[in-house]
Amino acid sequence: MNKLEFDKLSITEQINYVNEELKTYTRTDIYKSIGIPRTTMSDRTKREGYSFNAETRQYYKDNTLVIQLHSSNVKVAIKPRREPTNVYQSELIELAENKDALMEMLKNYQRDKEIIIEVPQLNIETLPKDYKDNIVNKSIKIYDKIYELFNEVCDSYSSNKKQDLISLALWEFIERYKH
């Protein structure tokens, strides 16, 4: 069964399918074959009031677990869910009051995490042809650390002449900051 088929089933049908498969396979193997994360199924079952019994390797509902002991069935009560206290209620109210701001933050986060900043490929051909005809020899002063870093970059592009890399760097600077 694939993920789409599995998701179309009701939670009860999903549990029945998994319980049947648990007779032969592990939960991890079953979820991998379906194509869903184990945590997804765990969340679904908990939300619907199902619990997994490791001894019987089955999911059960209705706040009781049926455990096979010898030849008789024994029902064991599961701890009931705690009712929300005033602390929970006040936290929920606070969340509700800030819903719009939280939703905006979530939208911004979703948008920003998908932004991919790509470093453009170095292309010496972006220099205009008419600017590459006359080479002049100039002496410039540059900070030592900047020159060391520039040399490291030049070493990684050893197929290009340093004069071409300097010219390209200056050209890109001019294009970006000219008025």
Number of C-alpha atoms within 10 A of each C-alpha: 10 12 13 11 9 16 13 10 12 10 17 13 13 17 19 15 15 19 18 12 15 18 11 10 13 13 17 13 14 18 19 14 12 16 14 17 11 14 10 10 17 13 12 14 20 12 11 12 14 22 19 16 13 8 8 14 13 22 19 19 16 11 15 15 21 17 15 12 8 6 6 8 11 12 11 11 11 12 8 7 8 6 7 10 8 9 9 11 11 12 11 13 12 11 13 11 11 11 12 11 11 13 11 11 12 12 11 11 11 11 10 10 8 8 8 7 6 6 6 6 6 10 10 14 10 10 15 11 8 7 10 11 8 6 8 7 6 5 6 5 6 8 7 9 9 10 12 11 11 14 13 12 13 16 12 9 13 11 8 13 12 16 12 14 19 13 16 19 13 12 15 14 11 11 9 9 7 7 5
